[in-house]
């Protein structure tokens, strides 16, 4: 009885801390950022904003080393379009929402800056990748060069993955500049941008889709009647996850799109990120990416891969993923598609001290006779235009690989080279170390393992 009362009190306090936050319409706070209004270090511009309930707040802005720094107070800041953040801008929230020693722990919302989508993808038949205006189609941020986002929360309202986003065109809470379609085959760019690659972008101390997590968590992986006609030809005429799962999220936490220019996206820093759910991938780096420092990341309850490198026909190089943890990939489209770590073409990358917590499935859904969910810790695909140029190199340096209860997987209990029902696949690397990965398809991917041996 006492435990129940204490638990009720904790949830009541959580609700009260959320209720106490002032809510600001998008038109109140976005205009000064898009127009570049700012002050100086000695005399910051105090941008006054009016909440929905006639209280007021202030966003100070000062130019620091040539960067416009907008410092947001605690509160809920509505966002109803895909907003292009101008170059040389910093969006800084009130406090860090993440405790990376316990990433699932929710913050005290009364201290937090929350960007809250006011609409989302709820119709499977909507034009999402093929729409002619991303500003009014998607909701989120597009980050130009020399942009930093830190100490903020973002909550999306997507409850499914639209049908035309099956090959992933994004829908990130945070994107860099690039094409709206994943192959740049039309003239539409994200956020009304020029589609040219961003450089020197920092995304740090950010929590995704945690604001509604307590209300929605019981819907994660829950059965939705009529949603599972995914097999072969019959699936193409049926409903394969065409009905909402009710989990309010973004499509992707962080999406780096293919760009119009050959230079691609350069010099990314993505660190101290927690994502509680996404309808598609957790983080996906797509197209030409030159240099990405990805560290201290927690991604759970995705509808696709947790962390993916998708170079396709372009080159991904200089990517280091350090202490990235993925939990239960693919669960928002249960039993269908998603692994902890996946590559779809890349040149040089390293995964260091990463963690995968995923179940083994006895009866996964099949597409074309194949299994594409929870098959290994790292899966190196040759699909979706994947290219692994001559001399490619993927380094695996330490890992933790367990089921959802923390029981470690081992090579002895797995299968060699290809997954089997109830078994994770393991493969010998170029330097003859058995590791939790496999190559799905016929391609030469040079994997080297350091710092860990399995028997």
Secondary structure per residue as TSV (DSSP state, phi and psi in degrees):
chain	resnum	aa	ss	phi	psi
A	1	X	-	360.0	-46.9
A	2	X	H	-61.9	-41.7
A	3	X	H	-60.5	-42.2
A	4	X	H	-63.7	-41.1
A	5	X	H	-64.9	-41.8
A	6	X	H	-64.0	-41.1
A	7	X	H	-63.9	-43.0
A	8	X	H	-62.2	-40.1
A	9	X	H	-63.1	-41.5
A	10	X	H	-61.9	-44.1
A	11	X	H	-67.7	-35.1
A	12	X	H	-63.8	-42.1
A	13	X	H	-63.9	-39.5
A	14	X	H	-60.8	-45.5
A	15	X	H	-63.8	-42.5
A	16	X	H	-63.7	-39.9
A	17	X	H	-65.8	-31.0
A	18	X	H	-75.5	-40.3
A	19	X	H	-64.5	-28.2
A	20	X	T	-77.0	-6.4
A	21	X	S	-79.1	133.8
A	22	X	-	-71.8	145.4
A	23	X	E	-113.6	126.1
A	24	X	E	-115.0	126.9
A	25	X	-	-63.0	154.4
A	26	X	H	-56.9	-40.6
A	27	X	H	-64.0	-23.4
A	28	X	H	-73.2	-40.9
A	29	X	H	-105.1	-22.7
A	30	X	H	-79.0	-34.3
A	31	X	H	-55.4	-50.8
A	32	X	H	-60.4	-33.4
A	33	X	H	-70.6	-46.5
A	34	X	H	-65.3	-31.3
A	35	X	H	-88.1	-10.7
A	36	X	T	81.7	17.5
A	37	X	-	-65.5	131.1
A	38	X	-	-164.3	166.1
A	39	X	E	-113.5	-150.7
A	40	X	E	-119.3	171.8
A	41	X	S	-61.0	-42.5
A	42	X	S	-76.4	-24.2
A	43	X	S	-140.6	77.2
A	44	X	-	-62.6	144.8
A	45	X	E	-77.3	127.9
A	46	X	E	-100.1	102.0
A	47	X	E	-84.7	112.6
A	48	X	E	-84.6	132.4
A	49	X	E	-128.0	143.9
A	50	X	E	-106.8	130.3
A	51	X	B	-80.0	174.7
A	52	X	T	-67.9	-19.2
A	53	X	T	-116.6	31.6
A	54	X	S	67.3	16.8
A	55	X	-	-94.0	161.6
A	56	X	E	-122.9	157.6
A	57	X	E	-139.1	174.2
A	58	X	E	-133.0	133.2
A	59	X	E	-110.9	103.0
A	60	X	E	-72.5	144.5
A	61	X	E	-134.2	132.8
A	62	X	E	-138.6	149.0
A	63	X	E	-88.9	119.0
A	64	X	E	-122.8	113.5
A	65	X	T	53.9	40.0
A	66	X	T	83.0	2.7
A	67	X	E	-110.2	130.9
A	68	X	E	-78.9	116.4
A	69	X	E	-107.1	113.6
A	70	X	E	-100.5	116.9
A	71	X	E	-103.5	107.3
A	72	X	-	-86.2	141.3
A	73	X	-	-80.7	174.0
A	74	X	S	-60.1	146.2
A	75	X	E	152.4	173.4
A	76	X	E	-104.1	121.6
A	77	X	E	-114.4	107.4
A	78	X	E	-68.8	146.6
A	79	X	E	-137.4	127.5
A	80	X	-	-125.6	17.3
A	81	X	S	-152.0	176.3
A	82	X	E	-89.7	107.8
A	83	X	E	-95.2	127.1
A	84	X	E	-86.5	116.8
A	85	X	E	-86.8	122.8
A	86	X	-	-61.9	156.9
A	87	X	S	-59.2	152.5
A	88	X	S	59.0	50.8
A	89	X	E	-131.9	147.1
A	90	X	E	-123.6	128.7
A	91	X	E	-105.0	112.5
A	92	X	E	-119.4	122.6
A	93	X	-	-83.9	-177.4
A	94	X	S	-73.9	-36.6
A	95	X	S	-161.9	159.7
A	96	X	-	-68.1	122.3
A	97	X	-	-82.9	-5.5
A	98	X	-	-114.1	137.5
A	99	X	-	-111.9	98.6
A	100	X	T	-70.4	-9.7
A	101	X	T	-78.0	-17.2
A	102	X	S	-147.7	71.3
A	103	X	T	-64.3	-26.3
A	104	X	T	-75.7	-12.6
A	105	X	S	-66.5	126.2
A	106	X	-	-79.1	148.6
A	107	X	-	-79.8	171.0
A	108	X	-	-77.5	107.6
A	109	X	G	-62.9	-22.9
A	110	X	G	-67.2	-14.5
A	111	X	G	-102.8	3.6
A	112	X	-	-109.6	151.1
A	113	X	E	-97.2	119.6
A	114	X	E	-120.5	122.0
A	115	X	E	-93.9	118.5
A	116	X	E	-116.8	116.6
A	117	X	E	-63.2	142.0
A	118	X	S	-100.9	-3.5
A	119	X	-	-155.3	163.6
A	120	X	-	-158.4	179.4
A	121	X	-	-80.7	112.4
A	122	X	-	-127.8	-3.5
A	123	X	-	-117.1	117.4
A	124	X	T	-59.9	-28.3
A	125	X	T	-94.2	4.5
A	126	X	S	-66.4	153.0
A	127	X	-	-81.4	113.2
A	128	X	S	-114.5	-53.1
A	129	X	S	-83.0	-28.3
A	130	X	S	-101.0	3.2
A	131	X	-	-66.0	157.5
A	132	X	S	-97.5	4.8
A	133	X	-	-149.9	106.6
A	134	X	H	-74.6	-25.4
A	135	X	H	-58.6	-42.2
A	136	X	H	-96.1	-2.6
A	137	X	H	-95.3	-49.2
A	138	X	-	-102.0	166.9
A	139	X	-	-129.3	129.2
A	140	X	E	153.8	-165.4
A	141	X	E	-115.2	139.0
A	142	X	E	-113.3	123.2
A	143	X	E	-102.2	121.5
A	144	X	-	-79.1	-176.0
A	145	X	T	-66.8	148.0
A	146	X	T	57.8	42.6
A	147	X	E	-112.3	137.2
A	148	X	E	-121.5	135.7
A	149	X	E	-123.5	126.9
A	150	X	E	-151.3	152.2
A	151	X	E	59.6	45.0
A	152	X	E	-135.4	164.9
A	153	X	E	-115.3	151.1
A	154	X	E	-135.0	133.3
A	155	X	E	-125.3	118.9
A	156	X	-	-91.5	169.0
A	157	X	-	-121.9	11.6
A	158	X	B	-68.2	133.9
A	159	X	-	-117.4	5.4
A	160	X	S	-158.9	176.3
A	161	X	-	-107.7	115.5
A	162	X	-	-57.7	153.2
A	163	X	G	-59.9	-36.1
A	164	X	G	-82.7	3.3
A	165	X	G	-102.4	18.6
A	166	X	T	-62.3	-33.8
A	167	X	T	-96.9	15.5
A	168	X	-	59.3	105.3
A	169	X	-	-109.9	4.9
A	170	X	-	116.2	-127.0
A	171	X	-	86.9	42.2
A	172	X	E	-80.7	144.5
A	173	X	E	-56.9	-37.5
A	174	X	E	-130.5	125.7
A	175	X	E	-126.9	157.2
A	176	X	E	-95.5	172.9
A	177	X	S	-68.2	145.1
A	178	X	-	171.1	-163.8
A	179	X	B	-78.9	151.4
A	180	X	S	-74.7	-38.9
A	181	X	S	-91.9	150.8
A	182	X	T	-68.5	-17.4
A	183	X	T	-111.3	8.5
A	184	X	-	56.8	30.7
A	185	X	-	-84.6	-2.0
A	186	X	S	-128.9	-175.4
A	187	X	S	-92.6	3.8
A	188	X	-	-84.3	134.0
A	189	X	B	-114.0	162.0
A	190	X	G	-76.5	145.1
A	191	X	G	61.8	15.8
A	192	X	G	70.0	22.2
A	193	X	-	-80.8	179.7
A	194	X	-	-84.1	-5.1
A	195	X	-	78.7	-0.8
A	196	X	-	-82.3	147.2
A	197	X	-	-61.3	142.7
A	198	X	-	-85.6	155.1
A	199	X	E	-137.5	153.8
A	200	X	E	55.9	58.8
A	201	X	E	-108.6	135.7
A	202	X	E	-123.1	126.9
A	203	X	E	-125.1	112.2
A	204	X	E	-146.7	151.2
A	205	X	E	54.1	57.6
A	206	X	E	-127.5	136.6
A	207	X	E	-114.6	131.2
A	208	X	E	-109.9	132.5
A	209	X	S	56.0	39.8
A	210	X	-	-102.3	-16.2
A	211	X	T	-65.9	-36.6
A	212	X	T	-106.3	12.7
A	213	X	H	-60.9	-45.9
A	214	X	H	-60.9	-38.7
A	215	X	H	-70.8	-30.8
A	216	X	H	-105.0	-9.0
A	217	X	G	-61.2	-30.1
A	218	X	G	-72.6	-11.3
A	219	X	G	-88.9	-10.4
A	220	X	T	-68.4	116.4
A	221	X	T	79.1	2.4
A	222	X	-	-70.5	150.2
A	223	X	-	-68.2	132.7
A	224	X	-	-120.8	110.2
A	225	X	T	-58.4	129.3
A	226	X	T	88.7	11.3
A	227	X	-	-104.1	6.0
A	228	X	B	-125.1	27.7
A	229	X	-	-86.6	76.0
A	230	X	-	-113.7	8.3
A	231	X	S	-97.1	113.0
A	232	X	H	56.9	-140.8
A	233	X	H	-65.1	-38.2
A	234	X	H	-64.0	-34.3
A	235	X	H	-65.2	-30.5
A	236	X	H	-68.6	-20.1
A	237	X	T	-105.9	-0.4
A	238	X	S	-109.4	-157.0
A	239	X	-	-110.5	105.6
A	240	X	B	-108.7	93.0
A	241	X	S	56.6	40.9
A	242	X	-	-90.4	-6.9
A	243	X	S	-103.7	144.9
A	244	X	-	-61.9	143.0
A	245	X	-	-93.0	-6.6
A	246	X	-	80.8	0.7
A	247	X	-	-90.7	111.7
A	248	X	-	-74.9	116.6
A	249	X	B	-151.7	-179.0
A	250	X	B	-98.2	164.9
A	251	X	S	-61.3	-51.4
A	252	X	E	-134.0	149.3
A	253	X	E	-72.3	-57.7
A	254	X	E	-132.7	125.0
A	255	X	E	-125.1	124.6
A	256	X	E	-108.3	108.7
A	257	X	-	-86.3	164.9
A	258	X	-	-63.5	145.8
A	259	X	-	-114.5	165.4
A	260	X	S	-72.2	-32.1
A	261	X	S	-96.7	160.1
A	262	X	T	-72.4	-20.7
A	263	X	T	-67.2	-28.6
A	264	X	-	69.5	-155.9
A	265	X	E	-99.2	128.8
A	266	X	E	-125.2	131.5
A	267	X	E	62.9	77.8
A	268	X	E	-102.9	142.8
A	269	X	E	-124.4	118.6
A	270	X	E	-128.3	109.7
A	271	X	E	-148.2	154.0
A	272	X	E	54.6	60.1
A	273	X	E	-116.4	135.8
A	274	X	E	-124.9	127.2
A	275	X	E	-124.1	120.7
A	276	X	S	-86.1	-23.6
A	277	X	-	-170.2	150.4
A	278	X	B	-147.5	147.2
A	279	X	S	-74.0	-26.7
A	280	X	S	-120.8	-129.2
A	281	X	-	-73.1	164.3
A	282	X	S	-78.8	-69.6
A	283	X	E	-127.0	133.7
A	284	X	E	-137.1	121.7
A	285	X	E	-101.3	113.1
A	286	X	E	-118.7	151.4
A	287	X	S	77.2	-156.5
A	288	X	-	-82.1	116.0
A	289	X	E	-124.7	126.6
A	290	X	E	-120.7	93.9
A	291	X	E	94.0	110.1
A	292	X	E	-146.4	122.8
A	293	X	E	-103.5	106.4
A	294	X	E	-116.6	114.2
A	295	X	E	-147.0	148.8
A	296	X	E	55.2	69.9
A	297	X	E	-124.2	139.4
A	298	X	E	-129.1	118.5
A	299	X	E	-126.9	118.6
A	300	X	E	-128.8	159.9
A	301	X	S	51.9	59.5
A	302	X	-	-89.0	168.8
A	303	X	S	-104.1	6.5
A	304	X	S	-157.1	-150.4
A	305	X	-	-65.2	151.6
A	306	X	S	-74.1	-59.5
A	307	X	E	-130.5	123.4
A	308	X	E	-130.9	141.3
A	309	X	E	-108.8	116.4
A	310	X	E	-123.8	78.8
A	311	X	-	-71.5	-31.6
A	312	X	T	59.1	-129.4
A	313	X	T	-83.9	-4.5
A	314	X	S	-94.4	-177.1
A	315	X	-	-111.2	126.1
A	316	X	E	-107.4	123.2
A	317	X	E	-145.6	154.9
A	318	X	E	69.5	32.2
A	319	X	E	-100.8	126.1
A	320	X	E	-121.6	118.0
A	321	X	E	-106.6	113.6
A	322	X	E	-120.9	124.6
A	323	X	E	55.7	55.2
A	324	X	E	-101.2	125.3
A	325	X	E	-115.5	129.4
A	326	X	E	-120.8	132.0
A	327	X	E	-125.9	123.6
A	328	X	S	57.7	59.6
A	329	X	T	-67.7	145.2
A	330	X	T	82.4	-2.3
A	331	X	G	-68.8	-22.0
A	332	X	G	-75.4	-12.5
A	333	X	G	-127.3	77.6
A	334	X	T	-54.2	133.1
A	335	X	T	72.1	12.5
A	336	X	T	-108.9	-65.5
A	337	X	E	-148.3	135.2
A	338	X	E	141.7	127.2
A	339	X	-	-124.4	165.9
A	340	X	S	-61.0	-51.9
A	341	X	E	-130.4	134.7
A	342	X	E	-144.2	146.5
A	343	X	E	-123.9	143.7
A	344	X	S	-131.1	58.7
A	345	X	S	98.4	129.1
A	346	X	-	-171.5	166.2
A	347	X	S	-107.8	-66.5
A	348	X	E	-130.8	126.9
A	349	X	E	-157.1	160.6
A	350	X	E	-140.9	138.5
A	351	X	E	-114.7	118.5
A	352	X	E	-121.0	128.8
A	353	X	E	50.4	45.5
A	354	X	E	-92.3	161.9
A	355	X	E	-131.8	136.6
A	356	X	E	-128.2	126.8
A	357	X	E	-124.6	106.0
A	358	X	-	-144.7	149.4
A	359	X	-	-82.8	164.0
A	360	X	-	-97.1	142.8
A	361	X	-	-116.5	127.3
A	362	X	S	-79.4	-30.0
A	363	X	S	-135.4	65.4
A	364	X	-	-71.5	156.5
A	365	X	-	-69.3	145.7
A	366	X	-	-112.4	142.8
A	367	X	B	-123.4	116.9
A	368	X	T	59.8	29.1
A	369	X	T	84.5	-3.2
A	370	X	B	-103.5	163.3
A	371	X	-	-112.9	131.6
A	372	X	E	-132.2	23.5
A	373	X	E	-139.8	135.3
A	374	X	S	52.0	54.4
A	375	X	S	-105.4	-23.9
A	376	X	-	-170.4	179.7
A	377	X	S	-78.4	-44.8
A	378	X	E	-120.0	126.3
A	379	X	E	-122.5	126.1
A	380	X	E	-106.3	102.7
A	381	X	E	-88.9	152.1
A	382	X	-	-110.3	6.6
A	383	X	-	-89.2	179.3
A	384	X	T	54.5	41.0
A	385	X	T	73.3	19.8
A	386	X	-	-62.7	135.0
A	387	X	-	-130.8	129.3
A	388	X	-	-117.6	94.4
A	389	X	-	-62.9	159.9
A	390	X	T	-55.0	133.4
A	391	X	T	87.6	6.8
A	392	X	-	-59.6	157.2
A	393	X	E	-153.5	120.6
A	394	X	E	-117.4	121.9
A	395	X	E	-106.2	129.0
A	396	X	E	-110.9	118.1
A	397	X	E	-127.4	85.1
A	398	X	E	84.6	137.9
A	399	X	E	-157.0	161.0
A	400	X	E	-127.1	125.8
A	401	X	E	-134.4	109.9
A	402	X	E	-138.2	169.4
A	403	X	-	-81.4	-175.2
A	404	X	T	-71.2	-13.4
A	405	X	T	-97.9	5.2
A	406	X	S	88.0	6.4
A	407	X	-	-79.0	127.2
A	408	X	B	-73.6	138.1
A	409	X	-	-82.7	149.2
A	410	X	-	-133.5	159.4
A	411	X	S	-63.1	-34.3
A	412	X	T	-63.9	-31.9
A	413	X	T	-94.3	1.2
A	414	X	S	-101.7	-160.9
A	415	X	E	-125.2	154.9
A	416	X	E	-91.3	125.9
A	417	X	S	75.4	-27.6
A	418	X	S	-151.0	142.0
A	419	X	-	-70.7	153.2
A	420	X	B	-125.6	159.7
A	421	X	T	-52.7	124.7
A	422	X	T	79.0	6.2
A	423	X	B	-133.0	139.6
A	424	X	-	-89.5	146.2
A	425	X	E	-85.3	143.0
A	426	X	E	-130.5	149.9
A	427	X	E	-142.1	148.1
A	428	X	E	-79.5	130.7
A	429	X	-	-78.4	176.6
A	430	X	T	-60.6	-30.8
A	431	X	T	-99.5	28.1
A	432	X	S	62.8	38.2
A	433	X	-	-113.4	131.8
A	434	X	E	-77.7	127.1
A	435	X	E	-141.1	157.8
A	436	X	S	-80.4	73.3
A	437	X	E	-148.7	163.1
A	438	X	E	-151.9	158.7
A	439	X	E	-101.7	115.4
A	440	X	E	-91.4	93.3
A	441	X	S	123.9	-179.1
A	442	X	S	-100.9	98.6
A	443	X	-	-156.4	155.5
A	444	X	-	-97.1	100.6
A	445	X	-	-113.9	123.1
A	446	X	-	-91.9	102.7
A	447	X	E	-104.7	131.1
A	448	X	E	-123.7	137.5
A	449	X	E	-117.0	129.4
A	450	X	E	-127.1	149.1
A	451	X	S	79.0	1.8
A	452	X	-	-158.1	139.6
A	453	X	-	-130.1	143.3
A	454	X	-	-123.7	149.0
A	455	X	-	-123.5	360.0
